[in-house]
């Protein structure tokens, strides 16, 4: 079989962090004879070379090339390209990993759309990744119709024949932003770029030891010298005008203005941030015309203007003000409707912990002159933010806790100006309702609700919460398809989260009261605090001291109240005894688990009574107490031994 994809992994002293990368490559759904992995060891001095050689000896898909240290990732990637046999090459860093179906999905999507470059959805674990780019699939993306320029890391799948045709390779040597130069040219010269957003293909990891190359403090002079090379690529393949300005704006915004904002600037030592500011000032004046900064958001325009004017002290003062600006999102009504969870919320920006205030009569006005001081800058930002409030947006995202993968949920929202005091100032409030269909979320686990607020010069995310008041009602758990879903407020912060595939007591079935249970004519009926969309089959389990019986049942929506009705026939051989009861709401699923109900059936003398679940017997209670005493004594003895008998 021809090789479809060659995965190229530059390697340098990753230690244990390469193991997740290796495991994810071995789990790929693409057939083993249709892809290869080329590890290019760039002179590692740890145990990695031996680890890779052993891996290659046991797995024919894995190949290892050893070379002297070249100083950065460009040369190892180029060596991997030359050694590759695949129709496409995929670049993966040694401390990141892939989704299990990444290669298969990206290859199929790229070939279906004739793409030279395939960009797969990314999730960032403790590091930022593009968000807007992955709002939806883009089968035919360009730098003009999609925010491709937001994603300049090398973690893409690229057609090998395209690289050879245009002679594209990575810049080599110890240098920064070699990926920007490579990817920018690939975007601008590709016949088509496809963006796959409905599956997380790439997990971008920040290492616990903080030693990712991208997080090391850099030399500003060298960094911005390398950045100019990326700008040269844009100038070479675009004409002067709006498209070039929009592309340049990405580097001005991300690599310059964002480095001079709020805590990111203030947390740097003063001597280093002065050097950083000086290099940014030089490149802004040298390379960017007025059309570049004009397309920025208000706060970004202010920083760009102050930087171009060489006003370092005012940039720091503006950062100190902006450090107190943060979004807040409060939950509203949350309810089940037609198998989806509808989540209401309000969101706005705070300054110093209080709602931000804006002029009620604001009108848009271009920033024609550099603000004379920070007070004037803040006043202009407030006025522009209010004047542009019609462009403000609010989104609700669900983020899977272990992988950090984020998914946009459908949202309807309105914008509301709320007068304050005498009416000369207003609050800018976004009111939204998100519709969450748990059936489309890709995996079980904990999902945290976040609200993404875009207004004026800020695009920030915050958790949805805290829930106001300790008695805020929590919607019941639900079963959607074969998946139990539990909404809940986190402890202690009171933010909204969902647990998909919730089991046992987490389903909230412990809230069933004895009055919700009825037994008559050998039938069994229970009102459950569990949302369902229609009639479904469940499984009941009856457990006595000697036997376990199971029987089918039906779970149906309760027309009279939120929740559902569980009905079943009692087993015919329910003998005289006390029977605990459990229910499995999704018996046909691989997620199937029984959840105990907080009552029992006492059978005897031809009658069936509903009683509380009996506690453990005397003998069992004594045994548990003895174990606790012995365990405590054992811990004390071990402690004395560790402390030398003291």
N, C-alpha and C positions, 0 to 999 in steps of 0.2 A: 504494500500500500504506500502511496506517496505520503510524505510528511506534510500535514496541513499547517501545523504551527510549531515554530521553534521558540522556546522560552529562553530568554537570555538573562542570566542573573549575575551581575558583578558582585564579587565577594571580597570583603576585607575585614577580618577579625570580628565576625558577628557573634561569636560565642554561642550561647544557647538560643539566641534570638533567631537563628536560622532554622530551628527545628519546626516552627509553625509554617515557615515557608516551604520546607521540604514536604511536610505532611500534606499541605494543601495541594501541592503538585502531584503527589501520589494518589490523591483522592479524585483527580479530575475525571469528569464523566466522558470526555473525549476518549475514544478507544485507544488503548496503549500504543498501538502501532501507527497512530495518526499524529502523534506529537513527540517532541524530544525536548529535553531540558539541558541547556549548556551553562554550567557554572564556570565562570572565568575568575579564578582565584588570583587576585592582584597582590601577590606576595604576602599573604596572611602569615602572622607569627604566632597565632594561637593553635588550638587543636583542630581548626577547621579543615586544613588540607587533608589530614588523615581521615577525618569524618567523611569528606566528599569522595575520596578514593574508595573507601569501603562501600559507600552508597552506590557508586558507579559499578563496582564489582558485582553487586547483587541485583541491580535494577538496570536492564538494558536501555531504558529510556533516558537515563542520566549519564551525562558526559562531563568531564572535568578538564579544563585547560589551566595549567599553572604558568604564571609569568612573574617577572620581577615587578615590584611595586611601581606603579606609574603615577601615583599621587591623587587620582580622582577617578570618577566612573566612566569618563568618555572613552578611554582606550579599551578597557574591558568590554564595553558594549560593542565597540567596533570589531574587536577580535571575535566576539560572539556572532556578529552579523556575518563575517567572512566564513565562519565555520558552520553556519546554519544551512539546513537543507529544506526548511519549511517554506510553504507558499507565503505565510505570514511570519513575522517575528513579533514576539511579545516581550516587553521589558518589565522585569520585576526586580525590586530591590531586596536584598538578602534579609532584611528585618520586617518585611511586609508579607502578606499572603493573599491568595486568591479565593474567591467563592468556588465551591465544588464544581459548578457548571460553567465557570467563566470562559474557559477556552472554547468549549463547544458552542455556547451561546454567541460569543463575540465572533467566532469564525463564521457561523451560519448567518448571522446578521450582516457581517461584512460582505460575504459572497452574494447574498440575496440582493444587496443594494449596490454592488459594484464599487465598494469603498476601497480607497487606498489607505485610509486611517480609520480605525474603530476605537472610539472612546467608551469605555465601560463605566458604569456608575461606581462611585467611590464612597467608602465610609471611612471617616477619620476617627481613630481611637486616640483621644487627647491631642489631636492636631486638626487644623482646619482643612477642609476640602471644599470644592465648589458645590453650591447648593442649587442655584437657579438653573445651571446647565442641565441638571438631571431632574427637572420638573416633569419632563415628558420625553418620549423617544423622538429623535431627530434622524430619520433615515437619510436625509440629504441636507447636511448642515454646512454652513459657510461662516466665515467671520462676520458676514453682514446680517445673516438671518438667525444666528444663535450666538450665545455668549461663549463661543469656543475659547476665546482668548483668556477666559478665566481659568482654564486648565492647561498649564504649561509644564507640568511634571511629565516625565518620560513614560509613564505607566500606561502605554497604549499598545494596540496591535496594529502593525504597519505592514503593508504588502512589500515583500522583498524585491519584486521586480520594479516597483515604483522607486525604491531607494537606489537601486542600481541604475535605473533610467536617468534619474536626475543627479546621480552622484552624491547623494546626501549621506553624511556620516556625522558623528558627534565630534565637536572640538575636543582635543586631547590635552593632557597636562593638568597640573594642579591649578584649577580655576573654578570659578563659580558660574552658575547659570548656563552651563553647557546644554542643559535640557531646554532652556528657553530658545536658544539659537536653533536647535534641531527641530523642536516641535513647531515653532513659528514658521519656519520655512516649509515644513511638511503641510501645515494647514493652508498656506498660501499657494502651494504648487500642486496639491492633490486634486485629482479630478472629482473626487467626492470624499466627504468625511461623514461617518455615521456615528450617532451617539445613542448608546443602549442604556436606558434609564430604568427599566422595570425589573432589574436584577442587580444585586450588589456584586460586582465582578472583582473589585480590588479593595483590600483593607489596608489603609495607610496608617502605620503604627508609630507612635512616639514611645521610644524605649524608656523603661523605668530608670535606666542609668543615665538618661539624658545625652547619650553619645551619638544620636543621629547626626549625620554630617550637616543636615540643613539647620540644626539648632545651635551649632557652634557659633560663637561670636565672630564676626568676619571683619576683615580689614576694609574699611569704607573705600579707600582709594582703589584697591584691586577689584572690589565688588562692582563698583559703578563703572570702572573701565570695562569689565566683562558685560555689564548691562548695555553699554553703548553698542556692543556687537549685535545684540538682539534688535536694537533699534535700527541698526544698519540693514538687517535682513528685511524689516518692514519697509524701509525706504527703497530698497532694491526692487521689491515686488509689488509696490502700490504707488499710485499717483498722489501728489499733494491734494488734500481735500478732506471731506468728512470721514471717509473710511480710514485713512491714515491717522487722522486726529483721534478717532475712536479707539484704534488699536494702541496708539501711543498713550492714550488715557489710562489704559490698564496698568502700564508700568508706573505712570505718575501716581495713580491711586494706590496700588498695592505695594510697590517697592519704595515709594517715597513718602507720600502724604500719610499713609497708614502707619509708617514707622515714627511719625512725628505727632501722634495723637495720644492723648490721655495717658493711662498707666503704662502703655508700651514705651512711651518716651520718658516718663517720669521715673521709671524703675531703672533707667540706665545711669551710670556714673556721669557726672557733669562733663568731664573732659572727653569721654567717648561720645556723648550726644552732641557736643560742639563739633567734633570732627565729622560725625555723621551728617549733621546739619550743613556743614560747609561743603561737603561733596554733593549733597542733594541740591543745594542752592546753585552750585556750578552747573550741574547737568540740566536743571530746569531752565536756567537762563540760556544755556548753550543750544538745547535741542527742541524745546517745546514752544510753538507759537501760541497765540491767544486762543485759538479754537480748541486746544487740548483741555486747558483748565476750565473753559467756559461750560463744558458738558458735565462737570462734576456736580455733586450735591453741595448744598450751601456750606456745611461745615468744612468740606474738603476744599471748596473754592477759597475759603478764608485762609486755610493753612497754606495752600499753594501760593496765594497772593503775598502773604507775609514771608514765605520762604523766598520767593522771587525778589522781594524787596530787602532781603538779608536782615530780617527783624527777628533774630534768635530769641531775645527776651520775651517778645510778644507771643511767639510760638509756644514757649514754655508756659506763659501765663494762660494762654487759651487752652492748653492741655490740662492745666490744673482745674479750670472751670469744667471742661468736658469730662473729666474723670468722675464727676458727680452725676452724670447723666446715665440713666439706665431705664429699660422698659419694665413695666409691671403688667401682669395679666391676671384678672380675677375671674374665677369660674362663675357661671350663671346656672340656669336650669340644665340638668343632664338627665336624659330619659331615653328609653328604648322606643323605637318606632319602626315597624315593618322590618325587623331584623337588623337595623342599624342603630348605633348609639349617636344621638344628637347632643352635641356639647355646646352650650352657650358660653360666651366669655366677653369681657371687655378688656381693652388694652390701651395704654397710653404711656408716654415717657414721663419719668420723674427726674427732678433735679434736686440734689441734696436730700433725697428721700421724700420730697413733696411733689405733687403734680406740677408739671411745667406749665407756665402761663405764657400766653401769646397775645399780641395786639389784635383786638377785634376787627379793626379797620385795615388790616394789612393788605398791601398791594405788591405784586411782584415788581422788583426793580433789579436790573443787572448790577453786578459788582464792578462798577467802572473804575473806582479808585480804591487803593489799598486803605482799609480801615485805619483811622488815626491811632486807635488804641483798642484794647480788648473789650472795653465796654461797648464801643461802637460796633465791633465785630459781633458780639453776642446779640446786640439789638438787631443787626441786619439778619443774622441767622434766624432769630425768632420770627421776624417779619416774613422772610422767605418761606419758612416752614409753614406758617399759617396760610400764606398765599398759595402754596402748592399742596394744601391739604387734600385737594381733590385727587391727587396722585398717590396719596398714602394707601398702604395695603396692610392687611393682617392675614397671616396664614397659620394654620395649625398643622404641626408635624408630629408624627409618632416616631420616637427613637428607641430602637431595640437596645436594651441596657448592656448586654454583653458584647455586641458587635459594633454598636454606635451607628448602625445603619438608620437613615432617616427617610421617611416617606410623607409626602404632602397628602393631606386629606382635603376633600372638597369643602369649600367654605363660602358662605354668603355673609357679607358684612355691609354695614352702613357706617358713614362718617358723621359724627355729631360734634358741634361746637357748643360747649357748655359755658354760659356766662358766669363770671366770677365778680363778686363785689358790685361795683357801680356799672358793670357791663363793658368797661373799656378793655378788659382782658378776658380771655376765654381759655378753657382747657380743650384740647383736641383728643377726642375719645373715639376709638374704633369699637363697634359692637358687632360681634360675629357669631355665627352658628356653624359648626363643623358637623359633617355627617361621616361617621366612621363605620365602614363595613368590615368587621373583623375577618370575614371570610377571605379577603384579598391580601391580608398581611401574611408574609411568607413563612413565619415560624412561630412556634410556641415560645413563651417566656414573658418577661416583664417589659412593657412598653411605656415609656414616659411621654406625657403630653407636653409639647413646647409650643409657644406662640412666637412667631417671627413677625416683628413689627418693622415696617419700612415707612419712615416719615422724615421729611426734610433731609438732613445729612446722615441719618442713622439707619442702619439695618442691623438689628440685634435680635437675639433669641432669649427667651426666659421661660422658666417652668410655669405651667398653668396652676396657679395657687399663690399663697395658701388659701384653703377654703375658709371663708369668713364664718366664725362661730363654731364651737365644738359640736353643736347639734345639727350641722348641715347634713341633710339626708344624702345617703349614698344610693345610687340606683342599684337594683338587684343584679346578681350574676345572671348571665344568659347562656343559652346554647344556640349557636349559629352553625347550621350544618352539623358537623360532628365535633365542633370545637367549643368547649366551655370557655366563657369570657367573664372575667371578674373586674369591674371597675372598683377602685379603692383610693383612699387618701393616704399618702405616705406618712410614716411616723419618723421624726416628730414634726416635719415641715408642713404637712397638710397639702402636698401637691397631688395632682391627679395622675394616676397611672392605671394601666390595664394589665391584668395577668391573663394571657392566652394559654389555654390548656390547663387552667386551674384545676386542682384536685382536692378531694376530701373536704376538710373543714373550711378550706379557703373559699368554697362555693357559697358559704353563708347559710347552708342548710341547718346549721345549729340553731337558727332563730325560729325554727318551726315550734309551735306551741301545741300542747295536748289538745286544745280546742280545735286545731286545724286538722285533726285526724278523726276519721269516722270508719267504723267497721260494722257492716250489716249484711245479712244474707250471703255470707261467705265472700263478700266483696270488701275491698280495701280502698279508701279514698283519702288523699292527703293534699292540702293546699301548700304549695312550695313557693318560696320567694325566688323564683327562677323564671326569667323571661324566655319564652319560646315563640317561634313564628307560626307554628302549625302543629298538627298532631304528629307525634314521633314515637317510635318504639323505644322502650327502656328495659332494663333488667333489674329485678328486685332480688335481694338476697336476705334470707332469714337464717339467723345463727342462734342455736341453743347450746346448752352445755354438752350435747352429744352429737348434734347433726347440723348440716348446712343444706338448706334447700334454696333453689332458685326458681323464679317464675317470670314470664314476660309481663310487661305492663305498658300503659299508654300515658304519655305526657301531652297535655293539651293546654292552649291558652285559657286563662280564666277570664270570662267575659265580664265578671263583676268587679275585678280589681287587678292591679298589676301583679303579675305572677302567673302561676300555672297550676293545673290540677293533675295529680298523679293517681291513676286508677289501675287496679289489677284484681284478679281473683286470688283468694288465699290458697296456698297449696293444700291439696286434699289431705295429705298426711302430716298436717301440722299438729303434732302430738302435744299432750299436756306438758307444758314447760314454759319458761320465759324466753322469748325470741327477740333478739336484737334485729334491727332492720337497717338495710343499706340499699342505695339505689345507684345504678350506673346509667347516666343520662345519654351516653353515646356508645352502646355496646358493640356496634360494628366498626369502631375505629381503633387504630393502633394506639390512640390516646386513652382508651377506655380504662376507667378506674371506678371502683365503688366508693361512695361517700356515705358514711354512717349518718343516720337520722337520730335526733335526740329523744327517742322514746322506744319503748319495747311493747310487745304484745304478750300478755299473760294468758295462756290457754289452760283451761281446766274446767271440769264439770260441765262440758258442753257449751261454755261461753268463752268469749274473747274480750279481754279488757285492755285498754290502752293505759300504760303506766310510764313513769320516767325510767330512763335507762338505769338499771341497778348498778350500784357501786361495786367495787371489788370485795370479795368475801373476806372474812376475818383472817383466814390463813394467808391469803394473798397479801393483805395489808401488812401482816407481821413479817412476811418474807421480804417485802419491799423495804420495810423499816430496817431489817437486819442488814440488807445489802448497803443501805445508806450509811449505817454505823460502821460496818467493816471498811467501806470505801474511804470514810473519813479517817479512820485509824491508819489505813495503809498510806494515805497521802502524808500524814504526819511523820510516819516512819521514814518515808522516802525523802522528805524534806530534811530531817535530821542527818540522814546519810549524805545528802548533797552538801550540807553545811559542816561536814567534818565532825558530826556527833554533837554539835553545840545545841 
